Amino acid sequence: MSDFIIPVHVVAAGGIIRNGDGDILLIRSERRGWEFPGGIIEQGEDIISGLKREIMEESGARVQVNELFCVSSNTCFVPGYNGVESVPPKVVFDFICTYEDGEFMPNEESYEAAFVPQNEVLERITVPNFIDRFKAYLEYSGRPTYLSFETYPVYNLNIRQKI
């Protein structure tokens, strides 16, 4: 028998959603405060469809998913929530998206959504990995950024490089 164990990673996606004025859509949740929308891709779901679903669920927005600007690895297990004991390491794909239409309705995942001028986004986001991922968006010039970090027990950015 082999001692090899197939690793388990959660796959997630996030979207930087721009409107026609260049403002960025942020949502506010009880758990993390202001952030850009996204979430875990469900089993059997492709990344683009999962991102569109997450954005719709959290913000009510329909979007066009455009360019990949960042790939991140959260390499640690983190304490769970909503009845989940522990969340395994996570790989996150972040995309630049264009707002098409939709209307926000408060829900269990987010209780506020707003388009924020791009130069004010970093003043609102407080979660460190969202800050680093948004900075990757600001620095994007055609080559995605790769980030490797740990969020538990404290945030630590281990790798930041263009890929």
C-alpha positions in Angstrom: 0.0 0.0 0.0 1.1 3.5 -0.8 1.3 6.3 1.8 0.5 8.8 -0.9 -2.6 10.9 0.0 -4.2 13.0 -2.7 -4.1 16.6 -1.6 -7.4 18.5 -1.2 -7.7 22.2 -2.2 -10.7 24.4 -2.3 -11.0 26.3 -5.7 -12.4 29.8 -5.5 -12.7 32.8 -7.7 -13.0 36.6 -7.2 -14.0 39.4 -9.5 -12.9 43.0 -9.7 -16.1 44.4 -11.3 -15.8 47.8 -13.1 -18.7 49.9 -14.2 -18.7 52.4 -17.1 -17.1 55.1 -14.8 -14.2 52.8 -13.7 -15.6 52.4 -10.2 -15.2 49.1 -8.5 -18.1 47.0 -7.0 -17.5 46.1 -3.3 -19.8 44.1 -1.0 -19.8 44.2 2.7 -20.3 41.1 4.8 -20.5 40.5 8.5 -17.4 38.2 8.5 -14.9 40.2 6.5 -16.3 43.7 6.0 -15.7 45.3 2.6 -14.4 43.1 -0.1 -14.8 42.3 -3.8 -17.2 39.5 -4.6 -16.4 35.9 -5.2 -16.3 32.6 -3.5 -15.9 28.8 -3.6 -16.6 27.0 -6.9 -19.0 24.2 -6.4 -18.3 20.6 -7.2 -18.9 20.0 -11.0 -19.0 23.8 -11.7 -16.5 25.5 -14.0 -14.6 28.5 -12.6 -16.2 31.2 -14.9 -19.7 30.0 -14.2 -19.0 29.7 -10.5 -17.6 33.2 -10.3 -20.7 34.6 -12.2 -23.0 32.7 -9.7 -21.1 33.9 -6.7 -21.1 37.5 -7.9 -24.9 37.3 -8.6 -25.6 35.8 -5.2 -23.5 38.3 -3.3 -24.2 41.5 -5.2 -27.1 41.0 -7.7 -24.8 41.9 -10.5 -24.5 40.2 -13.9 -21.0 40.5 -15.3 -18.8 39.7 -18.2 -15.7 37.8 -17.0 -12.6 39.1 -18.8 -9.0 38.7 -17.9 -7.3 36.7 -15.2 -5.0 39.0 -13.2 -4.1 37.0 -10.1 -3.7 33.4 -8.9 -3.4 32.9 -5.2 -2.6 30.0 -2.9 -3.7 30.1 0.7 -1.5 27.2 1.9 -3.0 26.7 5.4 -6.0 25.1 6.9 -8.3 27.7 8.5 -11.0 27.3 11.1 -14.4 26.7 9.5 -17.7 28.5 9.7 -21.4 27.7 9.1 -20.9 24.2 10.5 -17.7 23.4 8.7 -15.0 22.4 11.1 -11.9 23.3 9.0 -11.4 24.8 5.5 -8.5 23.2 3.5 -5.9 25.2 1.5 -7.4 27.3 -1.2 -6.5 28.2 -4.7 -8.1 31.5 -5.9 -8.4 32.8 -9.5 -9.1 36.5 -9.7 -10.6 38.1 -12.8 -11.3 41.6 -14.1 -15.0 41.7 -14.9 -17.3 44.2 -16.6 -20.6 45.1 -15.0 -23.6 44.4 -17.3 -26.6 45.0 -15.1 -28.4 43.9 -11.9 -29.8 45.3 -8.7 -28.4 44.6 -5.2 -30.7 42.9 -2.7 -29.3 42.3 0.9 -28.8 38.7 1.6 -27.2 36.3 4.0 -23.7 36.7 2.4 -23.7 40.5 2.1 -25.8 43.2 3.5 -24.4 46.1 1.4 -23.0 46.6 -2.1 -21.6 49.8 -3.7 -19.6 51.0 -6.6 -16.5 52.7 -5.1 -14.0 55.0 -6.9 -10.9 52.9 -7.5 -8.7 55.2 -5.5 -10.9 54.6 -2.4 -11.0 50.8 -2.5 -7.9 50.2 -0.4 -9.3 52.5 2.3 -12.3 50.2 2.7 -10.8 46.7 2.4 -9.3 45.4 5.7 -8.6 41.7 5.1 -4.9 41.4 4.2 -5.2 38.9 1.4 -7.9 41.0 -0.3 -5.6 44.0 -0.1 -2.8 42.1 -1.7 -5.1 40.7 -4.4 -6.5 44.2 -5.1 -2.9 45.5 -5.4 -2.2 42.8 -8.0 -5.2 44.2 -9.9 -3.8 47.8 -9.7 -0.4 46.5 -10.9 -1.8 44.3 -13.7 -0.2 45.1 -17.1 -0.9 41.9 -19.0 0.9 39.3 -16.8 -0.9 37.8 -13.9 0.5 37.9 -10.4 1.0 34.8 -8.3 0.5 35.2 -4.5 1.2 32.5 -1.9 0.1 33.3 1.6 -1.1 31.9 4.9 -4.1 33.5 6.6 -4.0 31.5 9.9 -3.1 32.1 12.6 -1.8 35.4 11.2 -1.5 36.7 7.7 1.9 36.1 6.0 2.6 36.8 2.4 5.3 34.2 1.3 5.5 34.7 -2.5 4.6 37.6 -4.8 5.7 37.3 -8.4 4.6 37.8 -12.0 3.8 34.7 -13.9 
